[in-house]
Amino acid sequence: MKKSDNNNIKIPRIPLAERVRPKTLTEFVGQNSILSQGSPINLMITNDTLSSFILWGPPGTGKTTIAKIIAENTSSEFFQLNAVSSGVKEVRKVIELAEENKNLNKRTILFIDEIHRFNKSQQDVLLNSVESGTIILIGATTENPSFEVIPALRSRARIFILDSLTADELKSILYSAIKKDEFLSKKNIKEIDEDFLIYLSGGDARSLLNILEASVIHEIEKSEIIISKGILETVVQQKNIIYDKSGEEHYNIISAFIKSIRGSDPDAALYWMARMLEGGEDPLFIARRLVILASEDIGNASPNGLVLAEAAFGAVDKIGMPEARIILAQCATYLASSPKSNASYKGITEALIEVKTNKLFPVPIHLRNAPTKLMKEIGYGKDYKYAHSYEGNFVQDNFLPDEIANKQFYLPSENGQEKKIKDWLKFLWKGKKKY
C-alpha cells in the first residue's frame, strides 16, 4: 500500500481486478458451459486429470483466472508466460524444467497468455512436449484459433470458447468486489451508474473493475461516493471499443456491416460502421467494400449505386476523417435502401464455372474479325448481322459457340431498374432466351 499525495488514505498498489480475482470455481462468475459441475474443465480440476487446452474468448471474460484456479487446485508445477514479452528461450527453459519434473512423476502446466502472438516457429517449439505430455499447455487467446494457432498445435489441444459476460454477471462481479475488497469495502459508496459503467467497460470485467476503482479514487475525499455518469466520463474519457483491425473481430464486424446492407437495414449498417470507425478502422477499407457491394448485391437493380460508391471512395480518399464518416454514411444508407440483385454476380460466377470446367469451343466464324484479305477469303466475319442495320437496332443472332448456344448466365431479377432490363430482354429475345 502507498499513501496518496492528498491525504493519509492508503491506496492499494495492486489493481482491484487482481485483488479480487477468484481463487476457486465457486467464486468464479460466468462461463457455466465449461465450468459448471460435470462440465469439461470442472471435471479436469475435480479429478485432477488435466490435458492441454486453449481458451478462446473476448478480453476480460476469465481466461487468465481459469488458468490460475487450475494452478491453485491441481497437483502440478505452474508456469506462466505472456507471448508478447516471451519467446523461444523462455519456452525452452520451461520445457527443460518440465522434463526434470516428468522424471520425478511430477506434472508441469505452462500457461501462455495471448498465445496468438507467437509466430509459427515459436508455436512449433511446443509440439513435441505437448504431444508427449511433458507439459500441459493452457493457451489463452482473444483471436480465433483457426487463424492464429497452427493446425498441429490445435490438434493436440482442446479448444474451449468463453462467452461474453452478461450485464447481470458483470453486476455480480461489481458488487462482489465492493463487498470483498478491503479498500472498497471501507468506502461509503452510495450510488453507481452501473449500466453506464458496464457500457464503458465493453463487457470486459477487468476493465469494469479498474474503472470502478479509478472512479472511487477520484472521489476519495468525499464522505459519500456517488459514481455518476459524469464521473465515469471524466475518469475514462473514451469507451473501451472491442475491435482489433487485424483480428477476428475485424472480419466479424465487416461481415455484419455487409449483411446489414444486403438485408436492406440502413440502421444496422450505420451501427456496424460506427463500431468500425470508433475502433480505428481505415475508412478507405469501408469505402472499398461498399464499391464491391454495389455491384455484387445491388447491380443493375440500381446502377447508380456503383456510381455513388465509386464517388464515395474518391471523396473519402480526398477528405479523410472525421468528415469522411458523413460520406460513408450517405453511401451506406443509399445502398442499404436500394433494391437488390445479385444477378450480375451470379452471371459471371456461372460463366467462369463454364469456362473452367467444360471444353472451350472456338469463336463462331461469323463473329471473328477479318482485318486481312486472307481472313475474309476463308470466311471470317461472313454472315455477321450488324445490329444497327436492323429495325430497333437489334436482330436475333447467336453470339455463343453453337455447342452452348442455349446457355444463359445472366437472369435479371424483378427488382428496381433490373425489372425493366428483364422486360426489354424478354421482348428482344422472345422465343430464344428464357426471361
LOKOLNU-708416 format. One record per residue (C-alpha): residue in three letters; x, y, z. Coordinates in steps of 0.05 Angstrom, whole numbers, plus 5000, padded with zeros to 4 digits. Layout:
ALAXYZ/...
This chain:
MET500050005000/LYS502250724989/LYS499751385015/SER496151854968/ASP499052544956/ASN492952904983/ASN491552555049/ASN493251965092/ILE488551485057/LYS492450885033/ILE491250694961/PRO492949974941/ARG498749854894/ILE495649224865/PRO489849344815/LEU482949174840/ALA481948644786/GLU487948264813/ARG486048354886/VAL479148054877/ARG481047514827/PRO477146874844/LYS481246314875/THR476245754865/LEU470945554814/THR465445704865/GLU467646434866/PHE468046484790/VAL462346854755/GLY460146644685/GLN462446114635/ASN457745584661/SER458145184597/ILE465444994611/LEU465945084687/SER459344834718/GLN459144174754/GLY460243604705/SER463044054651/PRO469743914618/ILE474344384656/ASN470744264721/LEU471943524714/MET479243634697/ILE480244024762/THR475843584805/ASN479042934781/ASP485943244772/THR486242974701/LEU488743554661/SER490143554587/SER492344124542/PHE487144624520/ILE486345324492/LEU481445844520/TRP478646304467/GLY474346904485/PRO473747654489/PRO478148064536/GLY476248044610/THR472047414608/GLY476347004655/LYS481646644614/THR487446804660/THR483246704722/ILE481345994699/ALA488645834689/LYS490446094758/ILE484745704791/ILE487545074758/ALA494445254785/GLU491645324855/ASN487444694854/THR491644164818/SER497943804838/SER502444094785/GLU508144594778/PHE505345204743/PHE509045684697/GLN506046304665/LEU508746654603/ASN505947224562/ALA507147144487/VAL508247894479/SER514347914525/SER516747184520/GLY519946784464/VAL523046114447/LYS528446194500/GLU523346234557/VAL519245664529/ARG525345204523/LYS527145364595/VAL520345144619/ILE520744514576/GLU527444334608/LEU524444404677/ALA518344004655/GLU522843434632/GLU526043414700/ASN519243414733/LYS516942854687/ASN522742414711/LEU520242554782/ASN513042374762/LYS511143104772/ARG506543464724/THR508044144693/ILE502944654668/LEU505045204622/PHE500145774614/ILE501446224554/ASP497246854553/GLU495947164485/ILE498546534451/HIS496346814384/ARG502247294389/PHE507046714380/ASN509146604307/LYS509245924274/SER516345754293/GLN515145944366/GLN508845514368/ASP512644934335/VAL517344904395/LEU511444684438/LEU509144104395/ASN513443514419/SER512743704492/VAL505243764488/GLU504443114449/SER508942724497/GLY505443014558/THR511843334583/ILE507843974591/ILE500444104596/LEU499244724555/ILE493845224572/GLY493445764520/ALA489246394523/THR487346804462/THR482447334441/GLU483347134368/ASN480246554330/PRO484945954339/SER483145734269/PHE487146324243/GLU492346444297/VAL494345764324/ILE497945264278/PRO493844644260/ALA498844164291/LEU498144514359/ARG490544564353/SER490143814341/ARG493843694406/ALA489544144449/ARG482144214461/ILE479044894448/PHE474145194497/ILE470145814477/LEU468746334531/ASP462346744524/SER461847494533/LEU459647654603/THR452347864611/ALA450248504645/ASP447748114705/GLU454447744711/LEU458248404707/LYS453848704761/SER455148094805/ILE462648184795/LEU461948924810/TYR458348864876/SER462248254898/ALA468648664890/ILE465849244931/LYS463948764987/LYS470248334983/ASP475848834973/GLU478849125036/PHE479849815005/LEU473049894972/SER469149585029/LYS471350155075/LYS468850695027/ASN461750975032/ILE459650824960/LYS452451054958/GLU450851014885/ILE453750764819/ASP451150874748/GLU452250134736/ASP449150104666/PHE453850654641/LEU459750324676/ILE458249664641/TYR457550034575/LEU464250374584/SER467649714602/GLY465549404535/GLY463848754572/ASP470948684599/ALA470648504674/ARG477848734685/SER476449404653/LEU470049474693/LEU473649364759/ASN479349834741/ILE474450384721/LEU470750284786/GLU477050354827/ALA479450964789/SER472651294800/VAL472851154875/ILE479851444879/HIS477552054840/GLU472152174893/ILE476051914953/GLU475952554994/LYS468352564996/SER464452275054/GLU459451965007/ILE461751704940/ILE456951754882/ILE459751474817/SER455451834766/LYS455751834690/GLY459652494693/ILE464852204740/LEU465651584696/GLU466452004634/THR471752424669/VAL475651814691/VAL475151414626/GLN474751944571/GLN473251404518/LYS469250764516/ASN473050114512/ILE471649924440/ILE472849184426/TYR475649194356/ASP482148904331/LYS483549134260/SER487948534246/GLY483948014285/GLU477447624281/GLU473048184306/HIS475148584244/TYR472248034200/ASN466047934244/ILE464048674242/ILE465348794168/SER461248164156/ALA455548434198/PHE456049104161/ILE455748794092/LYS450048334111/SER446148914141/ILE446549294075/ARG444848674035/GLY438948574082/SER436549294069/ASP437349524141/PRO440650214140/ASP440250274216/ALA444349654228/ALA449149864172/LEU450450524208/TYR451350174275/TRP456649684250/MET460050234210/ALA460350664274/ARG463550074310/MET468850024257/LEU470250774255/GLU470450844330/GLY475250244333/GLY480050594286/GLU478450234220/ASP481250544157/PRO475350904124/LEU478150714055/PHE477349984074/ILE469950104087/ALA469250514023/ARG472649963982/ARG467849444009/LEU461949893990/VAL464349933918/ILE464549173914/LEU457749103948/ALA454649603900/SER455949113842/GLU455348463879/ASP448848573917/ILE445349143880/GLY447949123809/ASN443049323755/ALA437249373803/SER440050063819/PRO446150213774/ASN447150883807/GLY449450503870/LEU456150353837/VAL456751073814/LEU455451333884/ALA460050823916/GLU465751003869/ALA464551743883/ALA464451603957/PHE471151233953/GLY474351823918/ALA471352323966/VAL473551934028/ASP480551893999/LYS480752643989/ILE477152874053/GLY479452384106/MET476752314176/PRO472752564213/GLU468552844156/ALA469252204116/ARG464251894163/ILE458752324132/ILE460452094062/LEU460751364083/ALA454051434119/GLN450651724057/CYS453351164013/ALA451750604063/THR444650834075/TYR443450923999/LEU445950223984/ALA442149924043/SER435750264019/SER436550063945/PRO433149473911/LYS437748873910/SER440148393856/ASN446047923852/ALA444347723781/SER450748023752/TYR454947693806/LYS451647023795/GLY452347103720/ILE459847193720/THR460546633771/GLU456646153726/ALA460546373665/LEU467146253700/ILE464845553721/GLU463045413648/VAL469845643624/LYS473845283678/THR470244613678/ASN467944493606/LYS471144453538/LEU472945123506/PHE469845203437/PRO472545633381/VAL469546313367/PRO464046233314/ILE466846453247/HIS461546993236/LEU463847343300/ARG471247343281/ASN474747983260/ALA477447993189/PRO483048513185/THR486648163126/LYS484547943056/LEU486147223072/MET481647223133/LYS475947493092/GLU477146963038/ILE476646393088/GLY470146673116/TYR471947073177/GLY466147533193/LYS461747243139/ASP454247273153/TYR455247723213/LYS448948143223/TYR450448863242/ALA445249043294/HIS444649773274/SER442549563204/TYR436049273231/GLU429749583259/GLY430449753332/ASN437949663327/PHE437148923342/VAL437048263306/GLN436847573336/ASP443347213325/ASN447746713360/PHE453647013398/LEU455846383435/PRO459245763406/ASP454045303375/GLU455444763427/ILE452945203484/ALA448245653444/ASN442545563495/LYS446645723557/GLN444246323599/PHE448546633653/TYR445047293667/LEU438047233694/PRO435547933714/SER431448003777/GLU424648323785/ASN427548873829/GLY428449613814/GLN431149813746/GLU433149093732/LYS425848913721/LYS425849403662/ILE432249063636/LYS428948383643/ASP422648613606/TRP426748913550/LEU431048293541/LYS424747863543/PHE421848293487/LEU428248253445/TRP429747503453/LYS422547233454/GLY422646503436/LYS430246443440/LYS432046613513/LYS428046493576/TYR426947113619/
